[in-house]
Amino acid sequence: MKVIGKKQKKILEDIAKNFGEHSSKLAAKKIKKASQKFLIEDQKLDTEVYTKVADSGVLLTIRYLCIPKYRRDTEQEIWEKILIEFEKHDNIHLAYPTIRRT
């Protein structure tokens, strides 16, 4: 049985990992400092790709850390990398909700 989305998830994990390493380290330092002051428990800060079944297919969501004022730029950069990688595979397609009327 073939698991749909496994290849796509691996691509997203690689992109997220390569993209988020520096930001995660910086954020970890800031959160550690804040946790000492405000008694915040340690949180998992690594990038993560979550999987969920949705109406349009398998939904893969990337969680990554970035500086808030650069969120739009980082999202754009990540999407460009995703599109480049997905284009290399004939059997990977993006799904979107559609409505059919007869």
C-alpha positions in Angstrom: 0.0 0.0 0.0 1.4 3.4 -1.0 1.2 6.2 1.5 0.1 9.4 -0.3 2.0 12.4 0.8 5.1 10.7 2.2 7.4 12.1 -0.6 5.8 15.5 -0.4 6.2 15.6 3.4 9.9 14.6 3.1 10.4 17.5 0.7 8.7 20.0 3.1 10.7 18.7 6.1 13.9 19.2 4.2 13.0 22.7 3.1 11.8 23.6 6.6 14.8 22.2 8.3 17.2 24.0 6.0 15.3 27.2 6.3 14.6 27.3 10.0 17.8 26.2 11.7 19.2 29.7 12.3 15.9 31.2 13.3 15.2 28.4 15.7 18.6 28.8 17.5 18.0 32.5 17.9 14.5 32.0 19.2 15.6 29.3 21.6 18.1 31.7 23.2 15.4 34.4 23.6 12.8 31.9 24.9 15.3 30.5 27.4 16.0 34.0 28.7 12.3 34.8 28.9 11.6 31.5 30.6 13.9 32.4 33.4 12.1 35.7 34.0 8.5 34.6 33.4 8.7 30.9 34.4 7.9 29.6 31.0 8.4 25.8 30.5 10.7 24.7 27.7 8.9 24.5 24.4 9.7 22.4 21.3 11.1 24.9 18.8 12.2 22.7 16.0 10.5 23.0 12.6 7.8 20.5 12.1 5.5 19.3 9.2 2.1 18.2 10.5 -0.2 15.9 8.5 -4.0 16.0 8.4 -6.6 14.7 6.1 -8.7 17.4 4.6 -11.6 17.7 2.0 -9.1 18.5 -0.8 -6.7 15.7 0.2 -3.8 15.4 2.6 -3.0 18.7 4.2 0.7 19.2 5.1 1.4 22.2 7.3 4.9 23.6 8.1 5.6 25.1 11.5 8.7 27.2 11.6 10.1 30.1 13.6 10.9 33.5 12.1 11.1 37.1 13.0 7.5 38.4 12.9 8.2 41.4 10.7 9.7 39.1 8.1 6.9 36.5 8.1 5.6 37.4 4.7 9.1 37.3 3.1 9.9 34.0 4.7 6.6 32.5 3.7 7.2 33.7 0.1 10.7 32.2 0.1 9.5 28.8 1.5 6.7 28.6 -1.1 9.1 29.4 -4.0 11.4 26.5 -2.8 8.4 24.2 -2.5 7.2 25.0 -6.0 10.7 24.4 -7.4 11.0 21.0 -5.6 7.4 19.9 -6.5 8.0 20.8 -10.2 10.7 18.2 -10.3 8.2 15.4 -9.8 5.5 14.6 -12.4 3.3 12.8 -9.8 3.1 15.7 -7.2 0.2 18.1 -7.6 -1.3 20.8 -5.4 -4.9 20.2 -4.4 -7.5 22.9 -3.9 -11.2 22.8 -3.1 -13.5 22.8 -6.1 -17.2 23.0 -6.6 -18.8 21.1 -9.5 -22.3 22.2 -10.7 -24.3 20.2 -13.2 
